Amino acid sequence: MPKARLPLRAAFFGDYPHELAGATKSLLAAVVDARDRGWLDPLAILPADAIVADAFRERGIDVRILPGSPAYASFGRALLRLPIERQAWVFLKEVLPYSRALARLVVAEHVELVHFNTARGVLLAGLGASMARLPSVLHMRGTPRFERRYWAAAQAMSHRIIVVARALEADLFPSARSRARVVYNGISDLAHVPSREAARSVLVRSGIVPPDAFRRGAVFASLSSLTPFKGLHHLVRAVASLRGLATSATFLLAGPSASGAYPEWLKREATRLGISDRVFFLGFVRDPDLVLAASDALVLPSVERERLDLGNAVIDIDGNEGLPRSILEAMRAGLPCIASDIAGTREQITDGVNGILVPSGDPTALVAAVERLIREPETRERMGARGREICRERFPIEGASSGLVDVLTEARDTASGAATATEVVATLLDAVRAFGR
């Protein structure tokens, strides 16, 4: 149980108000559980009123919309591609006024500290917490892929840093590691799991999946947005390779389209490879558990660094996983997982026990893993059953919520503002040393 002086009044700033992805869903689950246990008095602060605000309201969390300027609706590192003088102008004319408004809001709401679910959020609004003389807590769900000076600034502004996997600790500057705490994401047990047949029937009747989707072999699900670092192009090519083998399966790709040319290129690639009858793009699905209940396994072929040629454009992929929620959701549903062996996935999956780990960007290994689970239904059952046990043992929602509250309480009780001047200087010196290497 968390420390005394509860419930803790904490603000949760969400800088991706239009995207209800795994990071936000994991945070919401922990916040709601902590609130229900009397440990937390939460307030969600968002720069726009969209799907994330609705999700918090549906769970009874107070929401305040503090409208953001254009900078707060600029994603995909667009701000970082601006000339340095333009970035300075954005800071002075947009970030600074927003931070002042945030400071006034958290003081008026009697907030004791501010939580940021991404490093981007710290950079866009962390100054507001400092102005209000409140500590900031950064939740590191993956390693930020932007310039070191900005990553250094985000760490320097954070009094405590929650990392969702031990693998992420190495990506912190040495001076920040003493402020880092590992708290695994958690997930609640499903109250009701529909049978495979019932789930498939619902998906077909609702029009999410076409009637012929379940007419061949095993069903593999992917729960991720159509963004390059999720590596779905490797999955599409693996499916094409499987056509020549004596196996058959269906692949359900559930997730919203990201910005840029990648989503449409990926769909064209599936058509070009002649696998449109096997790969179905479902778009955003509000109830991913229904997709999992209809499936036999999960595939997450994420990549970290890779150059991808789209024909009329080249994408330099630079992504990162933390502790993917889709794997937790699949384990909870009793499904084995095939995932790239990167970052926190190896802390969720023990190769050969509850799933199969494959080298990132290795199409041969991915094809072999998928083919194995197609051919071996008994292996799917064994791995899925063990995955459900591991999920309950290692990733319970109470562990995530109590760990979150413990770190928030520690930050509140050991600081009267964001990171101390000594910590800021030490982190910035780390950044200088890193530039010199």
Secondary structure as a PSIPRED ss2 file (coil, helix, strand):
# PSIPRED VFORMAT (PSIPRED V4.0)

   1 M C   1.000  0.000  0.000
   2 P C   1.000  0.000  0.000
   3 K C   1.000  0.000  0.000
   4 A C   1.000  0.000  0.000
   5 R C   1.000  0.000  0.000
   6 L C   1.000  0.000  0.000
   7 P C   1.000  0.000  0.000
   8 L E   0.000  0.000  1.000
   9 R E   0.000  0.000  1.000
  10 A E   0.000  0.000  1.000
  11 A E   0.000  0.000  1.000
  12 F E   0.000  0.000  1.000
  13 F E   0.000  0.000  1.000
  14 G C   1.000  0.000  0.000
  15 D C   1.000  0.000  0.000
  16 Y C   1.000  0.000  0.000
  17 P C   1.000  0.000  0.000
  18 H C   1.000  0.000  0.000
  19 E C   1.000  0.000  0.000
  20 L C   1.000  0.000  0.000
  21 A C   1.000  0.000  0.000
  22 G H   0.000  1.000  0.000
  23 A H   0.000  1.000  0.000
  24 T H   0.000  1.000  0.000
  25 K H   0.000  1.000  0.000
  26 S H   0.000  1.000  0.000
  27 L H   0.000  1.000  0.000
  28 L H   0.000  1.000  0.000
  29 A H   0.000  1.000  0.000
  30 A H   0.000  1.000  0.000
  31 V H   0.000  1.000  0.000
  32 V H   0.000  1.000  0.000
  33 D H   0.000  1.000  0.000
  34 A H   0.000  1.000  0.000
  35 R H   0.000  1.000  0.000
  36 D H   0.000  1.000  0.000
  37 R C   1.000  0.000  0.000
  38 G C   1.000  0.000  0.000
  39 W C   1.000  0.000  0.000
  40 L E   0.000  0.000  1.000
  41 D E   0.000  0.000  1.000
  42 P E   0.000  0.000  1.000
  43 L E   0.000  0.000  1.000
  44 A E   0.000  0.000  1.000
  45 I E   0.000  0.000  1.000
  46 L E   0.000  0.000  1.000
  47 P C   1.000  0.000  0.000
  48 A C   1.000  0.000  0.000
  49 D C   1.000  0.000  0.000
  50 A C   1.000  0.000  0.000
  51 I H   0.000  1.000  0.000
  52 V H   0.000  1.000  0.000
  53 A H   0.000  1.000  0.000
  54 D H   0.000  1.000  0.000
  55 A H   0.000  1.000  0.000
  56 F H   0.000  1.000  0.000
  57 R H   0.000  1.000  0.000
  58 E H   0.000  1.000  0.000
  59 R C   1.000  0.000  0.000
  60 G C   1.000  0.000  0.000
  61 I C   1.000  0.000  0.000
  62 D E   0.000  0.000  1.000
  63 V E   0.000  0.000  1.000
  64 R E   0.000  0.000  1.000
  65 I E   0.000  0.000  1.000
  66 L C   1.000  0.000  0.000
  67 P C   1.000  0.000  0.000
  68 G C   1.000  0.000  0.000
  69 S C   1.000  0.000  0.000
  70 P H   0.000  1.000  0.000
  71 A H   0.000  1.000  0.000
  72 Y H   0.000  1.000  0.000
  73 A H   0.000  1.000  0.000
  74 S C   1.000  0.000  0.000
  75 F C   1.000  0.000  0.000
  76 G C   1.000  0.000  0.000
  77 R C   1.000  0.000  0.000
  78 A C   1.000  0.000  0.000
  79 L H   0.000  1.000  0.000
  80 L H   0.000  1.000  0.000
  81 R H   0.000  1.000  0.000
  82 L C   1.000  0.000  0.000
  83 P C   1.000  0.000  0.000
  84 I H   0.000  1.000  0.000
  85 E H   0.000  1.000  0.000
  86 R H   0.000  1.000  0.000
  87 Q H   0.000  1.000  0.000
  88 A H   0.000  1.000  0.000
  89 W H   0.000  1.000  0.000
  90 V H   0.000  1.000  0.000
  91 F H   0.000  1.000  0.000
  92 L H   0.000  1.000  0.000
  93 K H   0.000  1.000  0.000
  94 E H   0.000  1.000  0.000
  95 V H   0.000  1.000  0.000
  96 L H   0.000  1.000  0.000
  97 P H   0.000  1.000  0.000
  98 Y H   0.000  1.000  0.000
  99 S H   0.000  1.000  0.000
 100 R H   0.000  1.000  0.000
 101 A H   0.000  1.000  0.000
 102 L H   0.000  1.000  0.000
 103 A H   0.000  1.000  0.000
 104 R H   0.000  1.000  0.000
 105 L H   0.000  1.000  0.000
 106 V H   0.000  1.000  0.000
 107 V H   0.000  1.000  0.000
 108 A H   0.000  1.000  0.000
 109 E C   1.000  0.000  0.000
 110 H C   1.000  0.000  0.000
 111 V C   1.000  0.000  0.000
 112 E C   1.000  0.000  0.000
 113 L E   0.000  0.000  1.000
 114 V E   0.000  0.000  1.000
 115 H E   0.000  0.000  1.000
 116 F E   0.000  0.000  1.000
 117 N C   1.000  0.000  0.000
 118 T C   1.000  0.000  0.000
 119 A H   0.000  1.000  0.000
 120 R H   0.000  1.000  0.000
 121 G H   0.000  1.000  0.000
 122 V H   0.000  1.000  0.000
 123 L H   0.000  1.000  0.000
 124 L H   0.000  1.000  0.000
 125 A H   0.000  1.000  0.000
 126 G H   0.000  1.000  0.000
 127 L H   0.000  1.000  0.000
 128 G H   0.000  1.000  0.000
 129 A H   0.000  1.000  0.000
 130 S H   0.000  1.000  0.000
 131 M H   0.000  1.000  0.000
 132 A C   1.000  0.000  0.000
 133 R C   1.000  0.000  0.000
 134 L C   1.000  0.000  0.000
 135 P C   1.000  0.000  0.000
 136 S E   0.000  0.000  1.000
 137 V E   0.000  0.000  1.000
 138 L E   0.000  0.000  1.000
 139 H E   0.000  0.000  1.000
 140 M E   0.000  0.000  1.000
 141 R C   1.000  0.000  0.000
 142 G C   1.000  0.000  0.000
 143 T C   1.000  0.000  0.000
 144 P C   1.000  0.000  0.000
 145 R C   1.000  0.000  0.000
 146 F C   1.000  0.000  0.000
 147 E C   1.000  0.000  0.000
 148 R H   0.000  1.000  0.000
 149 R H   0.000  1.000  0.000
 150 Y H   0.000  1.000  0.000
 151 W H   0.000  1.000  0.000
 152 A H   0.000  1.000  0.000
 153 A H   0.000  1.000  0.000
 154 A H   0.000  1.000  0.000
 155 Q H   0.000  1.000  0.000
 156 A H   0.000  1.000  0.000
 157 M C   1.000  0.000  0.000
 158 S C   1.000  0.000  0.000
 159 H C   1.000  0.000  0.000
 160 R E   0.000  0.000  1.000
 161 I E   0.000  0.000  1.000
 162 I E   0.000  0.000  1.000
 163 V E   0.000  0.000  1.000
 164 V C   1.000  0.000  0.000
 165 A C   1.000  0.000  0.000
 166 R H   0.000  1.000  0.000
 167 A H   0.000  1.000  0.000
 168 L H   0.000  1.000  0.000
 169 E H   0.000  1.000  0.000
 170 A H   0.000  1.000  0.000
 171 D H   0.000  1.000  0.000
 172 L C   1.000  0.000  0.000
 173 F C   1.000  0.000  0.000
 174 P H   0.000  1.000  0.000
 175 S H   0.000  1.000  0.000
 176 A H   0.000  1.000  0.000
 177 R H   0.000  1.000  0.000
 178 S C   1.000  0.000  0.000
 179 R C   1.000  0.000  0.000
 180 A E   0.000  0.000  1.000
 181 R E   0.000  0.000  1.000
 182 V E   0.000  0.000  1.000
 183 V C   1.000  0.000  0.000
 184 Y C   1.000  0.000  0.000
 185 N C   1.000  0.000  0.000
 186 G C   1.000  0.000  0.000
 187 I E   0.000  0.000  1.000
 188 S C   1.000  0.000  0.000
 189 D C   1.000  0.000  0.000
 190 L C   1.000  0.000  0.000
 191 A C   1.000  0.000  0.000
 192 H C   1.000  0.000  0.000
 193 V C   1.000  0.000  0.000
 194 P C   1.000  0.000  0.000
 195 S C   1.000  0.000  0.000
 196 R H   0.000  1.000  0.000
 197 E H   0.000  1.000  0.000
 198 A H   0.000  1.000  0.000
 199 A H   0.000  1.000  0.000
 200 R H   0.000  1.000  0.000
 201 S H   0.000  1.000  0.000
 202 V H   0.000  1.000  0.000
 203 L H   0.000  1.000  0.000
 204 V H   0.000  1.000  0.000
 205 R H   0.000  1.000  0.000
 206 S C   1.000  0.000  0.000
 207 G C   1.000  0.000  0.000
 208 I C   1.000  0.000  0.000
 209 V C   1.000  0.000  0.000
 210 P C   1.000  0.000  0.000
 211 P H   0.000  1.000  0.000
 212 D H   0.000  1.000  0.000
 213 A H   0.000  1.000  0.000
 214 F H   0.000  1.000  0.000
 215 R C   1.000  0.000  0.000
 216 R C   1.000  0.000  0.000
 217 G C   1.000  0.000  0.000
 218 A E   0.000  0.000  1.000
 219 V E   0.000  0.000  1.000
 220 F E   0.000  0.000  1.000
 221 A E   0.000  0.000  1.000
 222 S E   0.000  0.000  1.000
 223 L E   0.000  0.000  1.000
 224 S C   1.000  0.000  0.000
 225 S C   1.000  0.000  0.000
 226 L E   0.000  0.000  1.000
 227 T C   1.000  0.000  0.000
 228 P H   0.000  1.000  0.000
 229 F H   0.000  1.000  0.000
 230 K H   0.000  1.000  0.000
 231 G C   1.000  0.000  0.000
 232 L H   0.000  1.000  0.000
 233 H H   0.000  1.000  0.000
 234 H H   0.000  1.000  0.000
 235 L H   0.000  1.000  0.000
 236 V H   0.000  1.000  0.000
 237 R H   0.000  1.000  0.000
 238 A H   0.000  1.000  0.000
 239 V H   0.000  1.000  0.000
 240 A H   0.000  1.000  0.000
 241 S H   0.000  1.000  0.000
 242 L H   0.000  1.000  0.000
 243 R C   1.000  0.000  0.000
 244 G C   1.000  0.000  0.000
 245 L C   1.000  0.000  0.000
 246 A C   1.000  0.000  0.000
 247 T C   1.000  0.000  0.000
 248 S C   1.000  0.000  0.000
 249 A E   0.000  0.000  1.000
 250 T E   0.000  0.000  1.000
 251 F E   0.000  0.000  1.000
 252 L E   0.000  0.000  1.000
 253 L E   0.000  0.000  1.000
 254 A E   0.000  0.000  1.000
 255 G C   1.000  0.000  0.000
 256 P C   1.000  0.000  0.000
 257 S E   0.000  0.000  1.000
 258 A C   1.000  0.000  0.000
 259 S C   1.000  0.000  0.000
 260 G C   1.000  0.000  0.000
 261 A C   1.000  0.000  0.000
 262 Y H   0.000  1.000  0.000
 263 P H   0.000  1.000  0.000
 264 E H   0.000  1.000  0.000
 265 W H   0.000  1.000  0.000
 266 L H   0.000  1.000  0.000
 267 K H   0.000  1.000  0.000
 268 R H   0.000  1.000  0.000
 269 E H   0.000  1.000  0.000
 270 A H   0.000  1.000  0.000
 271 T H   0.000  1.000  0.000
 272 R H   0.000  1.000  0.000
 273 L C   1.000  0.000  0.000
 274 G C   1.000  0.000  0.000
 275 I C   1.000  0.000  0.000
 276 S C   1.000  0.000  0.000
 277 D C   1.000  0.000  0.000
 278 R C   1.000  0.000  0.000
 279 V E   0.000  0.000  1.000
 280 F E   0.000  0.000  1.000
 281 F E   0.000  0.000  1.000
 282 L E   0.000  0.000  1.000
 283 G E   0.000  0.000  1.000
 284 F C   1.000  0.000  0.000
 285 V C   1.000  0.000  0.000
 286 R C   1.000  0.000  0.000
 287 D C   1.000  0.000  0.000
 288 P H   0.000  1.000  0.000
 289 D H   0.000  1.000  0.000
 290 L H   0.000  1.000  0.000
 291 V H   0.000  1.000  0.000
 292 L H   0.000  1.000  0.000
 293 A H   0.000  1.000  0.000
 294 A C   1.000  0.000  0.000
 295 S C   1.000  0.000  0.000
 296 D C   1.000  0.000  0.000
 297 A E   0.000  0.000  1.000
 298 L E   0.000  0.000  1.000
 299 V E   0.000  0.000  1.000
 300 L E   0.000  0.000  1.000
 301 P C   1.000  0.000  0.000
 302 S C   1.000  0.000  0.000
 303 V C   1.000  0.000  0.000
 304 E C   1.000  0.000  0.000
 305 R E   0.000  0.000  1.000
 306 E E   0.000  0.000  1.000
 307 R E   0.000  0.000  1.000
 308 L E   0.000  0.000  1.000
 309 D E   0.000  0.000  1.000
 310 L C   1.000  0.000  0.000
 311 G C   1.000  0.000  0.000
 312 N C   1.000  0.000  0.000
 313 A C   1.000  0.000  0.000
 314 V E   0.000  0.000  1.000
 315 I E   0.000  0.000  1.000
 316 D E   0.000  0.000  1.000
 317 I E   0.000  0.000  1.000
 318 D E   0.000  0.000  1.000
 319 G C   1.000  0.000  0.000
 320 N C   1.000  0.000  0.000
 321 E C   1.000  0.000  0.000
 322 G C   1.000  0.000  0.000
 323 L C   1.000  0.000  0.000
 324 P C   1.000  0.000  0.000
 325 R H   0.000  1.000  0.000
 326 S H   0.000  1.000  0.000
 327 I H   0.000  1.000  0.000
 328 L H   0.000  1.000  0.000
 329 E H   0.000  1.000  0.000
 330 A H   0.000  1.000  0.000
 331 M H   0.000  1.000  0.000
 332 R H   0.000  1.000  0.000
 333 A C   1.000  0.000  0.000
 334 G C   1.000  0.000  0.000
 335 L C   1.000  0.000  0.000
 336 P C   1.000  0.000  0.000
 337 C E   0.000  0.000  1.000
 338 I E   0.000  0.000  1.000
 339 A E   0.000  0.000  1.000
 340 S E   0.000  0.000  1.000
 341 D C   1.000  0.000  0.000
 342 I C   1.000  0.000  0.000
 343 A C   1.000  0.000  0.000
 344 G C   1.000  0.000  0.000
 345 T H   0.000  1.000  0.000
 346 R H   0.000  1.000  0.000
 347 E H   0.000  1.000  0.000
 348 Q H   0.000  1.000  0.000
 349 I C   1.000  0.000  0.000
 350 T C   1.000  0.000  0.000
 351 D E   0.000  0.000  1.000
 352 G C   1.000  0.000  0.000
 353 V C   1.000  0.000  0.000
 354 N C   1.000  0.000  0.000
 355 G E   0.000  0.000  1.000
 356 I E   0.000  0.000  1.000
 357 L E   0.000  0.000  1.000
 358 V E   0.000  0.000  1.000
 359 P C   1.000  0.000  0.000
 360 S C   1.000  0.000  0.000
 361 G C   1.000  0.000  0.000
 362 D C   1.000  0.000  0.000
 363 P H   0.000  1.000  0.000
 364 T H   0.000  1.000  0.000
 365 A H   0.000  1.000  0.000
 366 L H   0.000  1.000  0.000
 367 V H   0.000  1.000  0.000
 368 A H   0.000  1.000  0.000
 369 A H   0.000  1.000  0.000
 370 V H   0.000  1.000  0.000
 371 E H   0.000  1.000  0.000
 372 R H   0.000  1.000  0.000
 373 L H   0.000  1.000  0.000
 374 I H   0.000  1.000  0.000
 375 R H   0.000  1.000  0.000
 376 E C   1.000  0.000  0.000
 377 P H   0.000  1.000  0.000
 378 E H   0.000  1.000  0.000
 379 T H   0.000  1.000  0.000
 380 R H   0.000  1.000  0.000
 381 E H   0.000  1.000  0.000
 382 R H   0.000  1.000  0.000
 383 M H   0.000  1.000  0.000
 384 G H   0.000  1.000  0.000
 385 A H   0.000  1.000  0.000
 386 R H   0.000  1.000  0.000
 387 G H   0.000  1.000  0.000
 388 R H   0.000  1.000  0.000
 389 E H   0.000  1.000  0.000
 390 I H   0.000  1.000  0.000
 391 C H   0.000  1.000  0.000
 392 R H   0.000  1.000  0.000
 393 E H   0.000  1.000  0.000
 394 R H   0.000  1.000  0.000
 395 F C   1.000  0.000  0.000
 396 P E   0.000  0.000  1.000
 397 I H   0.000  1.000  0.000
 398 E H   0.000  1.000  0.000
 399 G H   0.000  1.000  0.000
 400 A H   0.000  1.000  0.000
 401 S H   0.000  1.000  0.000
 402 S H   0.000  1.000  0.000
 403 G H   0.000  1.000  0.000
 404 L H   0.000  1.000  0.000
 405 V H   0.000  1.000  0.000
 406 D H   0.000  1.000  0.000
 407 V H   0.000  1.000  0.000
 408 L H   0.000  1.000  0.000
 409 T H   0.000  1.000  0.000
 410 E H   0.000  1.000  0.000
 411 A H   0.000  1.000  0.000
 412 R H   0.000  1.000  0.000
 413 D H   0.000  1.000  0.000
 414 T H   0.000  1.000  0.000
 415 A C   1.000  0.000  0.000
 416 S C   1.000  0.000  0.000
 417 G C   1.000  0.000  0.000
 418 A C   1.000  0.000  0.000
 419 A C   1.000  0.000  0.000
 420 T C   1.000  0.000  0.000
 421 A H   0.000  1.000  0.000
 422 T H   0.000  1.000  0.000
 423 E H   0.000  1.000  0.000
 424 V H   0.000  1.000  0.000
 425 V H   0.000  1.000  0.000
 426 A H   0.000  1.000  0.000
 427 T H   0.000  1.000  0.000
 428 L H   0.000  1.000  0.000
 429 L H   0.000  1.000  0.000
 430 D H   0.000  1.000  0.000
 431 A H   0.000  1.000  0.000
 432 V H   0.000  1.000  0.000
 433 R H   0.000  1.000  0.000
 434 A H   0.000  1.000  0.000
 435 F H   0.000  1.000  0.000
 436 G H   0.000  1.000  0.000
 437 R C   1.000  0.000  0.000
